């Protein structure tokens, strides 16, 4: 499968929402912050200085990940998803590596992410690509009930 990475464009809102809603609803529940982000990703992610990267195969969006601006040179890696029927094909690794590379190109010095211990494959992928677990004293409470894994990467 030929997977190409590209940045978010007008018209990608539905695919971004559908990819993320699928895993969130299957494993957890949609939360207020999810709803706000998916209602207007341009306003919630892009306009404040973030980016959204999409994986496309055969004209369809099959994966995504966002960089959410947190502060000067710091971004949260968020809303990462791969179409369920394509998981295990290496698309998640391409998406995550693509978002790390994009972060470097835009001058990020630190990446942060929140995940869940229920998402073992995702946590393993984050570790494999160089994210480190935050020590308990550096964890800031998350607005997401599902978050219990906190990681960062210095760039």
N, C-alpha and C positions, 0 to 999 in steps of 0.2 A: 504494500500500500504506500502510495506516494503522499506524504503529509507535508504540507507547506505551512509555515508560520507567518502570520500577518497581524497587523494591529487592527483594533476595532474601528469599524466604519458605521455610518448611519445605516440602519436596517439590520444591524447585528443584535439589537436589544432582545428580540424574542429567543434567538439561539442561546445567548448568554444566560437568560433566565431559565430556559428549559433544561439546559445541561446542569445547572446548579440545583434547581428545584428537584430534579430527579433523585440526586443523592441525598439531599437534605431531608426530603419527605420520606425516603426509604429508611434512613438511619435515625432520624431525629424528628424535629418539627420546625416549620418555618417560624422565625422569630421576627420581631418588629424591625430590627436592623436589616435583616434579609429583605423584607418587603420594601423598605425604603430604598435600598440599593437597587433592587431589580425594577422598581417603579421608574427610576431615572438614573441609570448608570452614568450617563453623561454628567449630570449635576453632582452625583455623589462620589464619583471616582475621577472622571476626566477633568472637569473644570477646576477642581482643587489641585491639579498637578499630577494626577495619577495616570496610569496607562492600563489598557486591557490588551492582552495578546490572545489570539485565536489560532487553533490548529484546524486546517481545512484539508479535506480529502474528497476527491471526486465532486467538488463543488459544494460540499456540505461541511458545516462547522461541526467538528468532532471532539474538540477540547478547548479549554479556555483557562486563563488565569489573569488576575489583576494585580497591579501594584497600586496600593493606596498610599498617598502621601501622608506621612506622619509628622514630619518636621524637616528641617534642613538636611538634605542628603539621606533621609531615612524613609523607608517604605515598608508597608505591610504587604506580604504576599498573601492574597486572599482570593476566594471564589475560584479555586482550582477544581476543574472537573474534566472528565473524559466520558464520552458516550458509553453507557454500560456495556453494550454489545462489543465494544472495541477495547475494553480494559484488558491489560495483560499483553498488549501488542507493542508496548514501548512508547505510546503516545504521551503518557503522563510524564515520562522522563524528558521527552523532547519539549513539552510545554514548560516544565519547570526549568530546564536548562535555558530555554529561550527567554524566560522571564528574568533569570539571573543575568544573562547576557545583556538584555535590554536595560536592566537596572545599572549595570556597569557603564553602558553607553551614555546613559543620562546623568552619570556622576554620583550615583548612590554610594554611600559609604557603609550602610548597614541595612540589612533586611531582617524583618521580624515576621513571625507567623504564629498563629494559634491553630490548634487542631484538636483532635479527640483521640484518646487511646483506643477507641472503638475502630478507628481507621488505621489499622496496623500497617497495611500496604503503603498508605500515604506517609505515615511517620517514618517507615523504613526508607522510602524514597528520599524524603527530606534529609535524613541522616546520611544516606549514600552520596548525596550531592553536596554535603558539607555543612548542613545546618547543625548547630549545637543546642542542646537543651539548656534553658535558663535555670540557674539555681533558684530555689524557692524564695530567697530574699529579694530577687530582682523581678519577680512576677507581679504584674499589675492586674487586678481583677478584670476579667473580660466581660463585655456586654452580652456575650453568647453563653447560654446555659450549657451548651455542649462542649465548650472548650475546657480541656484539662491538660493539654500539652502546649508548651510555650518554647519557641526556639528562635535562634537568631543566626545570622551569618554576617561576618565582617567582610567587606569587599575592598 
